[in-house]
Amino acid sequence: MVLGCMAVLRKAGMSKTESVQHYERLMKHHDLTPDQVNAALPGIMLHGGLPGMDEARAHLLEIIPDLEGQI
């Protein structure tokens, strides 16, 4: 879900630097470390585990309501 949410932020035009604060909030919310996300990446790519953009957007807004109107 974290990677799908990051894709939503980037598609909305947010730079990598701007999206870092939201990435950190997502990581904390899901109790994940960057190493855990990186380790899961190959499996996600092989098995199509990324959420749809609408699902990821809804998840982002649930966790970070301040993003309403920005994504």
C-alpha positions, 0 to 999 in steps of 0.5 A: 500500500505504501508504494501505491500511495507514493505513486498517487503522490507523484502522479499528483505532481508532488516532488520526491522531496515533497512526498517524503513527509507523507512517506514517513507518516505512511511508514509509521502508520503501517509500522514499517521500515524502509528496509521492509518495503524494499525487501517486499518490492520484488514480490510485489512486482512479481505478483502485482500486489500494488493497489489501484490508484483509487484505493491508494488515494482513499487510503492516503486521505484516510491517514492524511486528510490534509491531502484533500484537494492536493491529490 
